Amino acid sequence: MNSPIIFMVSGEPVPKQSTRFDGRGRAHTDQRIAVWQACVGWQARETMRAFPPLTGPVSVRIVFNLGNARRVDLDNLSKAILDAINGIVIKDDRQVVNLHLMKHIKKTSGVIVEVYPGNYLPPFAGDNGWTNPT
């Protein structure tokens, strides 16, 4: 597949912070993160239905639309998305050679994910069909 993979997921994006460990030394994933990543993974699988994960270098653009002005780290938001598409859209997130992240405050929350084969990332063309620009 040489064309870009583009999909949207509605809902408030959830940041994935550093791994937390319980008292027994086991890693723990917050339930909100697990649910968000499952939603992203489901949409990624729907988009990739008949195609295997991309191999080789990829360029990724992720646009986060947040429903409120809360303070959240952009890099933590991206970790949840990249982990969710691992093994579905891309074979491994180590393939990412170009990463462009944006966040906006909008009435309609969600994320737009664009994955391009290779190291070229075209200019951002706007909301790519996001229905509510305010």
N, C-alpha and C positions, 0 to 999 in steps of 0.2 A: 504494500500500500504506500503510494507516494503522495497522496493528498493529505491535507491536515485533518486531524481529528478534533472536532469541536462539539462540546456539549455544555448544557446548563443544568444546574441543580438548584431548585428553590429551597428556601429555608435559611435560618440564621447560621452563618458559618461559625464553626467551633474551633478555637485554636488548640493545637496539640503541643503541650508544654513538655519539658523534660520528663523522662520516665520516672515514675514514683515507685517506691518499693514499700511493701508492707513490713510488718515487724519480723517476718520470717525470711526476708531477703528476696521475695518474689515480686516481679514487676506487676504493676497494677495500671490498667487503662480505665480512665473515668468513663462511666456509662454514656455521658453526653457525647464524648469523642467517638466511642464505638458506634453509636447510632448514626452520627454524622458521616463517619467514614463508610458505614454500610450503605447509606443513601447515595453517596458519591460513587462507591463501587458498583452499586446496582445500575446507575445511569451509565457508567463507563462500560459495563457489560452489555447493556442494551445498544450502545453506540457501536461497539466492536463485534457485535453478534457473530458475523461470519469471518472475522479476521483474527489472526494471531497477534500477540503483542509485538510492537515495533522493536527491532533490534538496531544496534548502531546508535550514533549520536542523535539526540533530539533537542529541539528548542521548545520551551514551554512558556505560555503566557497565562496567568491566572488573574482574573478580575473579581475582587470580592465586593459585593454590595451589602453593606451592613445596615440593619434596620434602625440603629441608634448610634449615637456618637461615643459609644464606650471606647475606652482606651484598650487596644489590643495590638499585640506585636504582629506585624505583617509576616515575619518569618515563621512564627508559630502557626499562623493560619495556613501557610503554604505546606508545612510538614504534614498536616492532616490530609491534604489533597494528594501530595506526591506519594504518601504511603498508601492511600486508597486506590490509586491507579496502578500501583506496582503489580506486575504480573497480569494485568488486564490490558492496559493501553500500551505500557512499556514493559519490557522484560524486567528492568531494574532501574531504580531512580539514579543510579550512578551514571546512566546514559545521558543525563541532562547536562548539556554544555552551555546552554543559554537559557536564563530564567528571568522573566519579566513579571513583576508583581505590582498590582494596583489595588487600592481600596477606596471605596466611595461610601458616603452615607446616602441612602435612598429609602423610599417608602417600601419598596419591594426588595427583600433580602434574598441573597443566594450567591452563586458563584458561576462564572463562565470559565471553562477550561479549554485551552487551545494547545494542541500538541502538533508540532511540525517535524517531519523527518529532516535530519541534518542540522547544521549549525546556523541556518538563516531564520530570522524571525521577522516577518513583514511588519510594516508600521501598523499601529493600532487603528482600526477603522471605526471605532465607536462602540456602541453597546451591543452590536451583533444580535439585534433582535430583542434585547431586554426591553420589556414592554413599558416600564414606567421610569422615565428619565429623571424624575424629580426626587 
